[in-house]
Amino acid sequence: MGQLFGTDGVRGVANADLTAELALGLSVAAAHVLAEAGTFAGHRATAVVGRDPRASGEFLEAAVVAGLASAGVDVLRVGVLPTPAVAYLTGALGADLGVMLSASHNAMPDNGIKFFARGGHKLADELEDRIEAVYAEHRTGAPWDRPTGAGVGRVSDYDEGFDKYVAHLIGVLPNRIEGLKIVLDEAHGAAARVSPEAFARAGAEVVTIGAEPDGLNINDGCGSTHLELLKQAVVEHGADFGIAHDGDADRCLAVDATGAEIDGDQILAVLALAMREAGQLRGNTVVGTVMSNLGFKLAMEGEGIDVVQTGVGDRYVLESMKEHGYALGGEQSGHVIILDHATTGDGTLTGLMLAARVAATGRSLAELAGVMRRLPQVLINVPDVDKSRVATSGELAAAVADAERELGTTGRVLLRPSGTEPLVRVMVEAADIEQARAVAGRLADAVKSALG
């Protein structure tokens, strides 16, 4: 992976790290890489471009559209829509690439650019490296191949995108969700219109909060990273449960009727059982990450369902699913991928499927989520250490072995070097929170001693 692309596109402070010039240049480079089988093979390539409501998205969208059109790509602007909607429309409309402007759950000053390949799929590392190389080559003086006259791309608004995406969501639901009262926290983000419309069309009584984006308030004290307001609203309105999205709505977390949190692992457990019952859980397997709660793995094993664990990040979950043909995967953070119906995490789709399961069974969300017991999990970040020696330190290996013997089969230890900072993350799970804290504290000290 290069200098610009992180684990989920290019992201930074808008107009400081992520400038209009960078957005334009990356878009031209992406056109040359992703649309080379389109425009550059003799016929017009097409791109779908969407954004979340951030104020900076307005000028960044203009830069991206200008870059694509200048490279000879026709652009369909779909406006403010969730990331999974842009991915879906890229595939459904047969576009050569898609572009989403969003910094997901980050605060408003940030923004980001995510590219999708043909079919609406996230880019492999190799494609991101090629885009970055083409961009870098241009920066050092190599000229772009610039079309002129009728060869330049044309730009139009695709207003049908909203209804087309909502219709897709409703069309894949296994059953209606009448009789449910659901609170939706839209994080003042990209799903502020889509999600309430989809849940209402599916039959639910909908109460919305965080659904008044003004360009500045995205993720501000609301959404999947701040569940307090949703918990209050669910209890106050006597709702069956609540759903929270992040700024670009590729995540879904929930709270039950009492306001208790339901995380991504619990949602995965509920959906895994539903999909197995429907004969849709291919390989009788669900994909998680190494950060998935041990309680999730134990619950799935108790139900006879296999769990495959990947590195942290929904892109790695998706890679495993596609490689082995699995249908369901996700993260504790609420990125849930239902591969038969989406090419990326889709918070609205996940919430609808969760509601459909509640409606079909007549059981409460709390009862359904009770299939797994979430074990206490303690995470300590140990800064200013040599993270490159995590796997080779004998002193640290001995400390981990001692901890694992103490925890036995009802606990777990994970030491993970940060991908971006000089620190090591120490994660400990145990049946008892005090034991988890004690073991994590000792391991954090061991990391400082061995790697400091």
C-alpha positions in Angstrom: 0.0 0.0 0.0 1.3 3.4 -0.9 1.7 6.7 0.9 -1.7 8.1 0.1 -4.1 5.2 0.4 -4.9 3.9 3.8 -7.1 1.0 4.8 -10.2 2.6 3.4 -9.2 5.0 0.6 -7.5 8.4 0.9 -8.4 10.4 4.0 -7.3 13.6 5.8 -8.3 17.1 6.8 -10.2 18.6 3.9 -8.4 21.5 2.2 -5.2 20.7 4.2 -4.3 17.1 3.6 -7.0 16.4 1.1 -7.0 19.3 -1.3 -8.9 20.0 -4.5 -5.7 19.5 -6.4 -5.1 16.1 -4.9 -8.7 15.0 -5.5 -8.5 16.1 -9.2 -5.2 14.4 -9.8 -6.2 11.2 -8.1 -9.4 11.1 -10.1 -7.5 11.5 -13.4 -5.1 8.7 -12.3 -8.0 6.5 -11.3 -9.6 7.1 -14.7 -6.5 5.9 -16.5 -6.2 2.8 -14.3 -9.8 1.8 -13.7 -11.4 2.9 -17.0 -8.6 1.7 -19.2 -10.9 -1.0 -20.6 -13.5 1.7 -21.2 -12.6 5.1 -22.8 -9.1 4.0 -23.5 -10.2 0.9 -25.4 -12.4 2.8 -27.8 -15.7 3.4 -26.0 -16.9 5.8 -23.4 -16.2 4.9 -19.8 -18.7 6.0 -17.0 -18.2 6.8 -13.4 -20.7 7.1 -10.5 -19.8 9.9 -8.0 -21.5 10.3 -4.6 -20.7 12.0 -1.3 -21.8 12.4 2.3 -23.2 15.8 3.4 -19.9 17.3 4.6 -19.4 20.9 3.5 -16.0 20.0 2.0 -17.7 17.4 -0.1 -19.1 20.1 -2.3 -15.7 21.4 -3.6 -14.1 17.9 -3.5 -16.9 16.5 -5.6 -16.4 19.3 -8.1 -12.7 18.5 -8.3 -13.3 14.7 -8.7 -15.9 15.3 -11.4 -13.6 17.7 -13.3 -10.7 15.2 -13.1 -12.8 12.3 -14.4 -14.4 14.3 -17.2 -11.1 15.8 -18.3 -9.8 12.2 -18.7 -12.7 11.4 -21.0 -15.0 9.7 -18.5 -18.7 10.4 -18.4 -19.9 11.2 -14.9 -23.2 10.4 -13.2 -23.5 12.5 -10.1 -25.8 10.8 -7.6 -25.5 13.4 -4.8 -25.7 12.6 -1.1 -26.0 8.9 -0.7 -24.4 6.2 1.5 -21.2 4.6 0.5 -22.9 1.2 -0.1 -25.4 3.0 -2.4 -22.6 4.3 -4.6 -21.1 0.8 -4.7 -24.4 -0.7 -5.6 -25.2 1.9 -8.3 -21.7 1.4 -9.8 -22.5 -2.2 -10.3 -26.2 -1.8 -11.2 -25.5 0.8 -13.8 -22.6 -1.0 -15.4 -20.2 1.9 -14.6 -16.4 1.4 -15.0 -15.7 2.9 -11.6 -17.3 4.6 -8.6 -16.1 7.4 -6.3 -17.4 8.2 -2.8 -16.4 11.3 -0.9 -16.6 10.6 2.8 -14.5 10.2 5.9 -17.0 7.7 7.4 -17.2 8.1 11.2 -14.5 10.8 11.4 -15.3 14.3 12.6 -16.5 16.9 10.1 -13.1 18.6 9.2 -11.9 15.3 7.7 -13.0 14.0 4.3 -11.9 11.1 2.1 -12.0 9.6 -1.4 -13.0 5.9 -1.9 -12.8 4.4 -5.3 -14.8 1.4 -6.5 -13.9 -0.8 -9.4 -16.3 -2.2 -12.0 -19.1 -4.1 -10.3 -18.9 -1.8 -7.2 -16.0 -3.7 -5.6 -13.4 -2.1 -3.3 -10.0 -1.9 -4.8 -7.3 -4.4 -4.3 -4.0 -3.1 -3.0 -2.4 -3.6 -6.4 -5.0 -1.3 -8.0 -4.5 1.4 -5.4 -0.7 1.1 -5.9 -1.2 1.6 -9.7 -3.4 4.7 -9.2 -0.8 6.2 -6.8 2.0 5.4 -9.2 0.2 7.1 -12.1 -0.5 10.1 -9.9 3.1 10.3 -8.8 4.4 10.0 -12.4 2.2 13.0 -13.3 3.5 14.9 -10.3 7.0 14.5 -11.5 6.2 16.0 -14.9 4.8 13.3 -17.1 1.9 14.7 -19.1 -1.6 13.3 -18.9 -3.2 11.8 -22.1 -5.8 14.5 -22.5 -8.8 14.1 -24.8 -10.2 17.2 -26.6 -13.3 18.2 -28.4 -16.0 15.4 -28.3 -13.6 13.2 -26.4 -14.0 15.0 -23.0 -16.4 13.4 -20.6 -19.9 14.6 -20.1 -21.5 15.3 -16.6 -25.1 14.7 -15.6 -27.1 14.2 -12.5 -28.6 10.8 -11.9 -31.6 11.6 -9.7 -33.0 8.1 -9.9 -30.2 6.7 -7.7 -32.1 7.3 -4.5 -35.2 5.3 -5.5 -33.2 2.6 -7.3 -31.1 1.9 -4.2 -34.1 1.9 -1.8 -36.0 -0.4 -4.1 -33.0 -2.7 -4.1 -33.0 -2.8 -0.3 -36.7 -3.5 -0.1 -36.4 -6.1 -2.8 -33.9 -8.3 -0.9 -35.8 -8.4 2.4 -37.0 -11.9 3.3 -40.2 -10.5 4.9 -42.0 -7.3 5.9 -41.4 -5.5 9.2 -44.9 -4.3 10.1 -45.6 -3.9 13.8 -42.1 -2.7 14.7 -41.4 0.7 16.1 -37.7 1.6 15.4 -35.6 4.6 16.2 -33.0 5.4 13.5 -29.9 7.6 14.3 -28.6 8.8 11.0 -25.5 10.6 12.4 -26.5 13.7 10.3 -24.9 11.7 7.5 -25.4 10.2 4.1 -28.3 8.0 5.1 -30.5 10.8 6.5 -33.1 10.3 3.8 -32.4 6.8 2.5 -32.6 4.8 5.8 -35.9 6.3 7.1 -37.5 5.9 3.7 -36.4 2.2 3.4 -37.6 1.3 6.9 -40.9 3.0 6.3 -41.5 1.4 3.0 -40.7 -2.0 4.6 -43.5 -1.4 7.0 -41.9 -0.1 10.2 -43.1 2.8 12.3 -40.0 5.1 12.2 -38.7 7.7 14.6 -35.6 9.5 13.4 -32.9 11.4 15.2 -29.6 12.8 13.8 -31.4 13.2 10.4 -30.8 17.0 9.8 -27.4 17.3 8.1 -26.2 20.9 7.6 -22.7 20.1 6.3 -21.1 20.7 9.6 -22.8 18.4 12.1 -22.0 14.9 10.7 -21.1 12.4 13.5 -21.3 15.3 16.0 -22.3 13.5 19.3 -24.6 11.1 17.4 -24.5 8.0 15.2 -22.7 4.7 15.7 -19.8 6.2 17.7 -22.1 8.0 20.1 -25.0 5.8 21.1 -26.2 7.9 24.1 -28.9 9.8 22.3 -30.2 6.7 20.6 -30.5 4.8 23.9 -32.5 7.7 25.4 -34.8 8.0 22.3 -35.5 4.2 22.2 -36.6 4.3 25.9 -38.5 7.6 25.6 -40.5 6.4 22.5 -41.1 2.9 23.8 -39.5 1.6 20.6 -38.7 -2.1 19.9 -35.1 -1.2 19.3 -32.9 1.4 17.7 -30.4 1.4 14.8 -27.3 3.7 14.5 -25.3 4.4 11.4 -22.1 6.3 10.9 -21.5 9.2 8.5 -21.4 7.2 5.3 -23.8 4.5 6.6 -21.6 1.5 5.9 -21.9 0.5 9.6 -24.8 -0.6 11.8 -25.0 -0.8 15.6 -28.2 -1.3 17.6 -29.7 -0.9 21.0 -32.5 -3.1 22.4 -35.7 -1.9 24.0 -34.0 -1.2 27.3 -31.2 0.8 25.7 -28.6 -1.9 26.0 -26.0 -1.9 23.2 -26.0 -4.6 20.5 -22.6 -4.6 18.7 -21.5 -5.9 15.4 -20.6 -9.3 16.8 -24.0 -9.8 18.2 -25.6 -8.6 15.0 -23.5 -11.1 13.0 -24.6 -13.9 15.4 -28.3 -13.1 14.9 -27.9 -12.9 11.1 -25.8 -16.1 10.9 -28.6 -18.1 12.5 -31.2 -16.5 10.3 -29.2 -17.2 7.1 -28.5 -20.8 8.2 -32.2 -21.4 8.7 -32.9 -20.0 5.2 -30.1 -22.2 3.7 -28.1 -19.1 2.8 -25.0 -19.4 5.1 -22.6 -20.9 2.5 -20.0 -23.2 4.0 -21.8 -23.0 7.3 -19.3 -20.3 8.0 -19.2 -16.6 9.1 -16.2 -14.4 8.8 -15.0 -12.2 11.6 -11.6 -10.6 12.6 -9.0 -11.2 15.2 -10.8 -8.5 17.3 -14.1 -10.3 17.3 -15.3 -11.0 20.8 -14.4 -14.5 22.0 -18.1 -14.8 23.1 -19.0 -14.6 19.4 -16.7 -17.5 18.5 -17.9 -19.6 21.4 -21.6 -18.9 20.6 -21.1 -19.9 16.9 -19.2 -23.0 17.9 -22.1 -23.9 20.2 -24.5 -23.6 17.3 -22.3 -25.7 15.0 -21.3 -22.7 12.8 -17.6 -22.2 11.8 -15.8 -18.9 12.3 -13.0 -17.7 10.1 -10.9 -14.8 11.5 -9.0 -12.3 9.4 -6.9 -9.2 10.1 -8.7 -6.1 11.3 -10.5 -4.2 8.6 -13.6 -4.9 6.5 -11.5 -5.1 3.4 -9.8 -8.3 4.8 -13.1 -9.7 5.8 -14.4 -9.1 2.3 -11.3 -10.6 0.7 -11.8 -13.9 2.7 -15.5 -14.0 1.8 -14.8 -13.6 -1.9 -11.9 -16.0 -2.0 -13.9 -18.8 -0.3 -17.4 -18.0 -1.3 -18.8 -17.2 2.1 -22.0 -15.2 2.4 -21.7 -13.3 5.7 -18.9 -11.5 7.5 -18.2 -8.4 9.5 -16.6 -6.6 12.4 -17.4 -5.7 16.0 -17.6 -2.1 14.9 -20.7 -2.8 12.8 -19.3 -3.3 9.3 -21.5 -6.2 8.2 -21.2 -7.6 4.7 -24.0 -9.7 3.3 -22.3 -10.6 0.0 -25.4 -11.9 -1.9 -26.9 -8.4 -1.7 -24.0 -5.9 -1.3 -20.3 -5.6 -2.3 -19.4 -3.7 0.9 -20.7 -3.1 4.4 -24.2 -1.7 4.3 -25.6 -0.3 7.5 -29.2 0.2 6.2 -29.3 -3.3 4.7 -27.9 -4.8 7.9 -30.5 -2.9 10.0 -33.3 -4.0 7.8 -32.2 -7.7 7.9 -32.0 -7.4 11.7 -35.6 -6.0 11.8 -36.8 -8.7 9.5 -35.5 -11.3 11.8 -37.2 -9.7 14.8 -40.5 -9.5 12.8 -40.3 -13.1 11.5 -39.5 -14.7 14.9 -41.7 -12.5 17.1 -38.8 -12.4 19.5 -37.2 -9.3 21.0 -33.8 -8.1 19.8 -32.5 -8.6 23.3 -33.6 -12.3 23.2 -32.2 -12.9 19.7 -28.8 -11.2 20.6 -28.7 -13.4 23.8 -27.4 -16.2 21.6 -24.0 -14.9 22.5 -22.5 -13.7 25.8 -20.1 -10.8 25.2 -17.0 -11.5 27.3 -15.4 -8.5 29.0 -12.7 -7.1 26.7 -9.9 -4.7 27.8 -7.8 -2.8 25.3 -4.6 -0.9 26.3 -2.5 1.0 23.9 1.2 1.0 24.8 3.0 3.9 23.0 6.6 4.7 22.2 7.8 1.1 21.8 9.5 -0.9 19.0 6.4 -2.5 17.5 8.5 -4.3 14.9 9.7 -6.7 17.6 6.3 -7.9 18.8 6.6 -11.3 17.1 10.3 -11.9 17.9 10.7 -10.9 21.5 11.3 -14.0 23.7 10.5 -12.0 26.9 7.2 -10.9 25.5 6.3 -14.4 24.2 6.9 -15.8 27.7 4.6 -13.2 29.2 1.9 -14.0 26.7 2.2 -17.7 27.4 1.8 -17.1 31.1 -1.3 -15.0 30.5 -2.9 -17.6 28.2 -2.3 -20.4 30.8 -4.1 -18.2 33.4 -7.0 -17.5 31.1 -7.5 -21.0 29.8 -10.3 -21.7 27.3 -12.5 -18.8 28.6 -10.1 -16.0 27.7 -7.9 -14.7 25.0 -4.8 -12.5 24.5 -4.0 -10.5 21.4 -1.0 -8.2 20.8 -1.2 -6.1 17.7 1.2 -3.5 16.4 -0.6 -0.4 15.2 -0.5 0.1 11.4 0.0 3.9 11.7 1.5 4.7 15.1 4.5 3.6 17.2 2.4 1.6 19.6 1.3 -1.9 20.4 -2.3 -2.7 21.2 -2.8 -5.2 24.1 -6.3 -6.8 24.1 -7.4 -9.3 26.7 -10.7 -11.1 27.1 -11.8 -13.0 30.1 -14.9 -14.3 31.8 -14.4 -11.7 34.5 -13.7 -8.0 33.9 -11.3 -7.7 36.8 -9.2 -10.6 35.6 -9.2 -9.1 32.1 -7.9 -5.8 33.5 -5.3 -7.4 35.7 -3.9 -9.6 32.8 -4.0 -6.7 30.4 -2.1 -4.4 32.8 0.6 -7.0 33.3 1.0 -7.6 29.6 1.2 -3.8 29.0 4.0 -3.6 31.5 5.7 -6.6 29.7 5.4 -4.8 26.4 7.1 -1.7 27.8 9.8 -3.8 29.4 10.5 -5.9 26.3 10.1 -3.3 23.6 10.6 0.0 25.2 
